[in-house]
């Protein structure tokens, strides 16, 4: 195998070999030269090495300096490349381009540094076991499976010792078919970078650094893009290291199949973050932006507790599809959106119930457009109604079921008939349903049922239908207290017509326009409540109606205790 070395104060290196070569140490006339250096102490030029049908091993350093006359001092190497020593282009680009052939890889075991841009591209794999970085404003592009038509046999692997640090943008792109074979750093081949496990079809895998807080992939420019080639399928993206952007840099991650984020797979961005995965987003990683939007465009499965924080400004957080846990009542979700909005467009916990859900916005709004099932749910504890004069709004459009407490610190808007309920099917179902703000309907046709179960209670601390306070919304069509261990209404209730304590029945429903408030079976005293005679319904404020208070007969043993003016 030929060995190449050069030490030039000025000039360029341009070498081609039909088979293979090594950049190493050459001894001639008793003098040894190691590696390739153009420009020390003078100003050098470009280095170009081609071995299109073989391998190129860099065993000694390569470095260049931009010529004094201008131009570039690019380092360009084409072939199946293994980097075992540093490559530095102080003022030029670094280009490592795999030769034609499905077995051609780029394996980087020592640092790459470019004063310009950096392009790493291979027909099969690109493996980074060291840091690739640019200075100035240079972008970094890493592309596996770069065939004219990607054939599904190539991925990008950034190991624990590797990383990408760009002064500009970052692109990581690969693809993997069902039977893709990847080479590892030792030259052996395995199915999938990990060698085992269900996620073997990896387009991109980023492993956790030995210092978990250190960014494995960072960009000081406009964006970070991690995806698979257009038109491919069954490719996974696995993020187990930190991704970070600055200078308004967005982060876009798109997987054909699954996107997986480990506990160290956090994203910290100075721009918007968007994650899309056809096979679902499996995550234990946190996402933080500086007043920018966060969008989960596909179904989310929490594999650990997750924190999403869009900052103190106008960044929205959107979950476009369902959100579920892995183990019932275990994985927590905390979302903070500053002055932005938090929106759940589909069911939360419909397959596997979440643990604790905390949704916060200092002056924004929160919207749940479908059902919610979790251990507990709190909205806006950091900006409660009592201290927030802007009147945050949480909008509900589906039944909310928890085992523990439901606490709505802000104002509630009801967009459809729904129930706030505590699941008392187990002894743990002892939660309290409490609202601190006002409660309004969207158009006056909505029924709100409060069901804290036979072990829990209901506390409503502010007015129901504070018409005019929240945009002039309408009174509820009906308020139902059902199967509860007691209820306390601390302020006024405004109804459309009559207050009616209806004949209790476990299946009783609102059938008359005059039934605007119902106390159903086992609400109040009786009906099997755990607190017995203390399970009472208190009305501590005015009840505003358009007709006289009416009370129907009630069955023995189900007589609710109603207390007013306490």
C-alpha positions in Angstrom: 0.0 0.0 0.0 1.6 3.3 -1.0 2.4 5.8 1.8 2.0 9.6 1.2 3.6 12.4 3.1 4.5 16.1 2.2 5.7 19.2 4.0 5.3 22.3 1.9 5.8 25.9 2.9 3.9 26.8 -0.2 2.1 24.8 -2.9 -0.6 22.2 -3.2 -0.9 18.4 -3.0 -2.8 16.5 -5.7 -2.5 12.7 -5.6 -4.5 9.9 -7.1 -4.2 6.1 -6.7 -6.1 3.4 -8.3 -6.3 1.2 -5.2 -5.4 2.2 -1.7 -3.0 4.4 0.2 -2.0 5.7 3.6 -1.1 9.2 4.8 1.8 8.3 7.0 5.5 8.7 7.4 8.0 8.6 4.5 11.8 8.5 4.9 14.0 9.6 2.1 17.8 10.4 2.1 17.7 10.0 5.9 14.9 12.6 6.4 11.5 11.6 7.6 8.3 13.4 6.8 5.1 12.6 8.5 1.6 13.6 7.3 0.8 16.4 5.0 1.4 20.1 5.8 1.0 23.0 3.4 1.9 26.3 4.9 4.1 26.2 8.0 5.7 28.6 8.4 4.7 29.9 4.9 1.3 29.9 3.3 0.2 26.7 1.6 -2.7 25.5 -0.5 -5.1 22.7 -1.1 -4.7 18.9 -0.6 -6.6 16.6 -2.9 -6.3 12.8 -2.6 -8.3 10.3 -4.6 -8.5 6.5 -4.4 -11.9 5.8 -6.0 -11.6 2.0 -6.0 -9.8 1.6 -2.6 -9.3 2.8 0.9 -7.5 5.8 2.3 -6.2 5.7 5.8 -5.1 8.9 7.4 -2.5 7.8 10.0 -0.6 11.1 10.3 -2.1 14.7 10.5 -3.1 16.7 7.5 -3.2 20.6 7.7 -3.5 23.5 5.4 -3.3 27.3 5.5 -5.0 29.7 3.0 -2.4 31.2 0.6 -1.5 34.8 1.1 -2.7 35.6 -2.4 -6.2 34.4 -1.4 -8.3 31.4 -2.5 -8.9 28.3 -0.4 -6.9 25.7 1.3 -9.4 22.9 1.0 -8.7 19.3 2.0 -10.6 16.9 -0.3 -10.3 13.1 0.1 -12.3 10.6 -2.0 -12.5 6.9 -1.2 -13.4 4.6 1.6 -11.8 6.9 4.3 -10.6 6.1 7.8 -9.3 9.1 9.8 -6.8 8.0 12.5 -5.2 11.4 12.9 -6.3 15.0 12.9 -7.4 16.8 9.7 -7.3 20.7 9.9 -8.1 23.1 7.1 -7.5 26.4 8.8 -9.1 28.6 6.1 -10.6 26.1 3.7 -13.2 23.4 3.4 -12.9 19.7 4.5 -14.5 17.2 2.1 -14.5 13.5 2.8 -16.3 11.7 0.0 -16.8 7.9 -0.1 -16.1 6.2 -3.4 -18.7 4.5 -5.4 -19.7 1.1 -3.9 -22.1 -0.1 -1.2 -19.3 -1.0 1.2 -17.6 2.4 1.2 -17.7 4.2 4.5 -16.3 7.3 6.2 -14.9 6.5 9.7 -13.6 9.4 11.7 -11.5 8.5 14.8 -9.7 11.8 15.2 -10.8 15.5 15.2 -11.8 17.2 11.9 -11.5 21.0 11.8 -12.5 23.3 9.0 -12.2 27.1 8.6 -14.8 26.8 5.9 -17.5 24.2 5.3 -17.4 20.5 6.0 -18.9 17.8 3.9 -18.8 14.1 4.9 -20.6 11.8 2.5 -20.5 8.0 1.9 -22.5 5.4 -0.1 -22.9 3.4 3.1 -22.0 4.7 6.6 -20.5 7.8 8.3 -19.2 7.1 11.8 -18.0 9.9 14.0 -15.9 8.7 16.9 -14.4 12.2 17.2 -15.6 15.8 16.9 -16.1 17.4 13.5 -16.1 21.2 13.8 -16.1 24.4 11.8 -15.0 27.9 12.6 -16.1 31.2 11.0 -19.5 30.6 9.5 -19.0 27.1 8.0 -21.8 24.6 7.7 -21.5 20.9 8.3 -23.3 18.3 6.2 -23.1 14.6 7.0 -24.8 12.3 4.6 -24.9 8.5 4.5 -26.3 6.3 1.7 -25.4 9.0 -0.8 -26.1 6.9 -3.8 -27.8 8.6 -6.7 -30.9 6.6 -5.7 -30.5 5.8 -1.9 -30.7 2.0 -1.5 -31.4 1.9 2.2 -28.0 0.8 3.3 -26.3 3.7 5.1 -26.6 5.5 8.4 -24.9 8.3 10.4 -23.5 7.3 13.8 -22.2 9.8 16.4 -20.6 7.8 19.2 -20.1 9.0 22.8 -16.6 10.3 21.8 -17.9 11.9 18.7 -19.8 15.1 18.0 -20.6 17.8 15.5 -19.9 21.5 16.3 -20.8 23.9 13.6 -20.3 27.6 13.3 -23.2 27.5 10.7 -25.9 24.9 10.1 -25.9 21.1 10.6 -27.4 18.5 8.3 -27.4 14.8 9.4 -29.0 12.5 6.9 -29.1 8.7 6.3 -31.5 5.9 5.6 -31.8 2.2 6.5 -33.8 -0.7 5.0 -35.1 -3.7 6.9 -31.9 -5.7 6.4 -29.3 -2.9 6.5 -25.8 -3.8 7.6 -23.6 -1.2 9.2 -19.9 -1.2 9.9 -18.7 -0.3 13.4 -15.6 1.6 14.4 -13.5 -1.5 14.6 -14.3 -2.5 11.0 -16.7 -5.3 12.0 -20.2 -5.4 10.6 -23.4 -5.6 12.6 -27.1 -5.3 11.9 -27.8 -1.8 13.2 -25.3 0.4 15.0 -26.0 -1.2 18.4 -25.7 -4.7 17.1 -29.0 -5.8 18.6 -32.4 -4.5 19.7 -35.5 -3.5 17.8 -34.2 -0.2 16.4 -31.8 -1.7 13.9 -32.9 0.4 10.9 -31.1 3.5 11.9 -30.8 6.5 9.6 -29.1 8.6 12.4 -28.0 7.6 15.9 -26.4 10.0 18.4 -25.0 8.5 21.5 -24.6 10.2 24.9 -21.4 11.9 25.7 -19.5 10.9 28.8 -20.5 14.4 30.1 -24.3 14.2 29.5 -24.7 18.0 29.6 -22.2 18.5 26.7 -23.9 19.0 23.3 -23.2 16.1 20.9 -24.6 18.2 18.0 -24.5 22.0 18.1 -25.0 24.8 15.5 -24.4 28.5 15.9 -26.0 29.2 12.5 -29.5 29.0 11.2 -30.6 25.4 11.7 -30.1 21.7 12.6 -31.7 19.2 10.4 -31.7 15.5 11.1 -33.7 13.2 8.8 -33.7 10.4 6.2 -33.6 10.6 2.5 -36.8 11.5 0.7 -38.8 8.6 -0.5 -37.3 6.0 1.9 -39.2 4.2 4.6 -38.6 2.2 7.8 -35.8 4.4 9.0 -35.4 5.2 12.7 -33.6 8.2 14.3 -32.2 7.6 17.8 -31.1 10.6 19.9 -29.2 9.8 23.1 -27.1 13.0 23.3 -27.8 16.7 23.6 -28.7 18.8 20.6 -28.2 22.6 20.8 -28.6 25.6 18.5 -28.0 29.3 19.0 -28.5 32.4 16.9 -32.2 31.7 16.2 -31.3 28.2 15.0 -34.2 25.9 14.4 -34.2 22.2 15.0 -36.1 19.9 12.6 -36.0 16.1 13.1 -37.9 13.8 10.8 -38.0 10.0 10.9 -39.7 7.7 8.4 -40.5 5.3 11.2 -39.6 6.0 14.9 -37.8 8.9 16.5 -36.4 7.9 19.9 -35.0 10.3 22.5 -33.3 8.9 25.6 -33.0 10.5 29.0 -29.9 12.4 27.7 -31.5 13.1 24.4 -32.4 16.7 25.2 -32.9 19.6 22.8 -31.9 23.2 23.6 -32.7 25.6 20.8 -32.7 29.3 20.1 -35.3 28.7 17.4 -38.4 26.6 16.7 -38.3 22.8 17.3 -40.3 20.4 15.1 -40.3 16.6 15.5 -42.0 14.3 13.1 -42.0 10.5 13.0 -44.3 8.2 11.0 -43.9 5.4 13.6 -44.2 7.7 16.7 -42.0 9.8 18.9 -40.7 7.8 21.8 -39.1 10.2 24.3 -37.6 10.7 27.7 -35.8 13.8 26.5 -36.6 17.4 27.4 -37.0 20.3 24.9 -36.2 23.9 25.7 -36.4 27.0 23.4 -36.0 30.7 23.9 -39.5 32.0 23.2 -39.9 29.8 20.1 -42.5 27.2 19.1 -42.2 23.5 19.9 -44.2 21.1 17.7 -44.6 17.4 18.2 -46.2 16.6 14.8 -46.7 12.9 15.4 -48.0 10.6 18.1 -45.9 10.9 21.3 -45.1 8.0 23.7 -43.4 9.0 26.9 -40.8 6.5 28.0 -39.7 8.7 30.9 -40.8 12.0 32.4 -40.5 14.9 30.0 -40.2 18.7 30.4 -41.1 21.0 27.5 -40.3 24.7 28.0 -40.7 27.3 25.2 -39.4 30.1 27.4 -41.0 33.1 29.0 -42.1 34.7 25.7 -44.4 34.0 22.8 -43.4 30.4 22.0 -46.3 27.9 21.5 -46.2 24.2 22.4 -48.3 22.0 20.1 -49.0 18.2 20.4 -50.6 17.5 17.0 -51.5 13.8 17.8 -52.0 11.6 20.8 -49.8 11.6 23.9 -49.5 8.4 25.9 -47.3 6.9 28.6 -45.5 3.5 28.7 -46.4 2.4 32.3 -49.8 3.5 33.7 -49.5 6.6 36.0 -45.7 6.7 35.7 -44.4 9.1 33.1 -44.9 12.8 34.0 -45.3 15.7 31.5 -44.5 19.3 32.4 -45.2 22.0 29.7 -44.4 25.7 30.0 -45.2 28.2 27.3 -44.7 31.7 28.8 -47.0 34.0 26.9 -47.6 31.4 24.3 -50.2 28.7 24.1 -50.2 25.0 24.9 -52.4 22.9 22.6 -53.2 19.2 22.7 -55.0 18.4 19.5 -55.8 14.7 20.3 -56.4 12.5 23.3 -53.9 12.4 26.2 -53.5 9.1 28.0 -56.1 7.3 25.9 -54.0 4.1 25.6 -51.7 4.4 28.6 -52.5 7.0 31.3 -49.8 9.5 32.1 -48.5 10.4 35.5 -48.6 14.0 36.6 -49.5 16.6 34.0 -48.5 20.2 34.7 -49.3 22.9 32.1 -48.1 26.4 32.7 -48.3 29.7 30.8 -47.7 33.1 32.5 -50.2 34.9 30.3 -51.1 32.6 27.5 -53.7 29.8 27.2 -54.0 26.1 27.3 -56.3 23.9 25.1 -57.2 20.2 25.4 -59.1 19.3 22.3 -59.9 15.7 23.4 -60.0 13.5 26.5 -57.3 13.5 29.2 -56.4 10.6 31.4 -53.6 10.9 34.0 -52.7 10.6 37.6 -53.1 14.3 38.2 -53.6 17.4 36.2 -52.7 21.0 37.1 -53.0 24.1 34.9 -51.1 27.4 35.5 -49.9 26.8 39.1 -47.1 29.3 38.3 -49.6 32.0 37.3 -52.8 31.4 39.3 -56.0 33.3 39.0 -55.5 35.1 42.3 -52.3 36.8 41.1 -52.7 36.9 37.3 -54.9 39.8 36.2 -54.7 38.8 32.6 -57.0 35.9 33.2 -55.3 32.8 31.7 -57.8 30.4 30.1 -57.7 26.6 29.9 -60.2 25.3 27.3 -61.5 21.7 27.7 -63.2 19.8 24.9 -63.3 16.2 26.4 -63.7 14.3 29.6 -60.8 14.6 32.1 -60.1 11.6 34.2 -57.5 11.5 37.0 -56.8 9.2 40.0 -55.5 12.1 42.0 -56.2 15.8 42.0 -57.4 18.1 39.2 -56.5 21.7 40.0 -57.3 24.5 37.5 -55.7 27.6 38.8 -56.8 29.7 35.9 -60.2 30.3 34.2 -62.0 27.4 32.5 -63.8 27.5 29.2 -66.0 24.5 28.3 -66.3 23.8 24.6 -68.5 20.7 24.7 -70.4 18.5 27.1 -67.8 16.9 29.3 -67.0 15.5 32.8 -64.3 16.3 35.2 -64.0 13.0 37.2 -61.9 11.2 39.7 -61.4 7.5 38.9 -62.4 5.8 42.2 -62.1 2.3 41.0 -59.1 1.8 43.3 -58.5 3.1 46.8 -56.0 5.6 45.3 -58.9 7.4 43.7 -59.2 10.1 46.4 -58.5 13.2 44.4 -60.0 16.7 44.6 -61.5 18.6 41.7 -60.8 22.3 42.3 -61.2 25.3 40.1 -59.8 28.7 41.2 -60.9 30.8 38.3 -64.2 31.4 36.6 -66.0 28.8 34.5 -67.8 29.6 31.2 -69.3 27.8 28.3 -68.5 28.6 24.7 -72.0 29.2 23.5 -74.4 28.3 26.3 -75.2 24.7 25.1 -72.6 22.9 27.2 -73.1 20.7 30.2 -70.4 20.4 32.8 -70.4 17.3 35.1 -68.3 17.3 38.3 -67.6 13.8 39.5 -65.0 13.4 42.2 -65.9 9.8 43.0 -67.0 8.4 46.3 -63.7 9.3 48.0 -63.0 12.7 46.6 -64.5 16.2 46.8 -65.3 19.1 44.5 -64.1 22.7 45.3 -65.2 25.6 43.0 -63.5 28.7 44.3 -64.9 31.3 41.8 -68.0 32.1 39.8 -69.6 29.8 37.4 -70.4 31.9 34.3 -68.7 35.1 35.1 -70.2 36.5 32.0 -68.2 39.4 30.5 -64.9 38.6 32.4 -63.8 36.1 29.8 -64.8 37.7 26.5 -68.5 37.7 27.2 -69.0 34.0 27.0 -72.3 32.2 27.7 -73.6 30.5 30.9 -73.4 26.7 31.1 -76.4 24.9 29.8 -76.3 22.7 32.9 -74.1 21.9 35.9 -74.2 18.3 37.2 -72.7 17.1 40.5 -72.6 13.3 40.3 -71.3 10.5 42.5 -69.2 12.8 44.6 -68.1 12.8 48.3 -69.1 16.4 48.8 -68.9 19.7 47.0 -68.2 23.3 47.9 -69.2 26.3 45.7 -67.5 29.3 47.2 -69.0 32.0 44.8 -72.0 32.8 42.7 -73.6 30.4 40.2 -75.4 32.0 37.2 -77.8 29.6 35.4 -80.0 30.2 32.4 -83.3 29.4 34.3 -84.1 27.2 37.3 -82.0 25.5 40.0 -83.3 22.0 40.3 -82.2 19.3 42.7 -83.3 16.4 40.6 -84.6 13.0 41.6 -81.3 11.1 42.0 -80.5 8.2 39.8 -77.2 6.8 38.7 -78.3 7.2 35.1 -80.2 10.4 35.4 -79.6 12.9 32.7 -80.7 16.4 31.9 -84.0 16.2 30.0 -85.7 19.5 30.7 -84.7 23.1 30.0 -85.5 23.9 33.6 -82.9 21.5 35.0 -79.8 23.7 35.2 -78.1 22.4 38.3 -78.5 18.7 39.2 -77.4 16.8 42.3 -77.3 13.2 41.3 -77.1 9.9 43.1 -74.5 9.7 46.0 -73.6 13.3 45.7 -73.9 14.8 49.2 -75.0 12.6 52.1 -75.7 9.0 51.4 -75.1 6.8 48.3 -72.1 5.0 49.7 -69.7 7.9 50.2 -66.7 7.2 52.4 -67.3 10.3 54.5 -70.9 9.5 55.4 -72.7 12.4 56.9 -69.9 14.9 56.2 -70.4 14.5 52.4 -72.3 17.7 51.9 -72.9 20.1 49.0 -72.3 23.8 50.0 -73.4 26.8 48.1 -71.6 29.8 49.6 -72.5 32.4 47.1 -75.6 33.7 45.3 -77.6 31.4 43.0 -78.9 33.6 40.2 -81.9 32.2 38.3 -84.7 33.4 36.2 -87.3 31.5 38.1 -88.2 30.4 41.6 -85.9 27.7 43.3 -87.6 24.4 42.6 -86.9 21.1 44.4 -88.3 17.7 43.5 -88.8 14.8 45.7 -85.9 12.6 46.5 -85.6 8.9 47.3 -84.9 7.8 50.9 -81.2 7.2 51.4 -80.2 9.5 48.6 -81.2 12.9 50.1 -78.4 15.4 49.3 -77.5 17.8 52.0 -77.6 21.3 50.5 -76.2 24.2 52.5 -76.4 27.9 51.5 -74.9 31.1 52.8 -72.2 29.3 54.9 
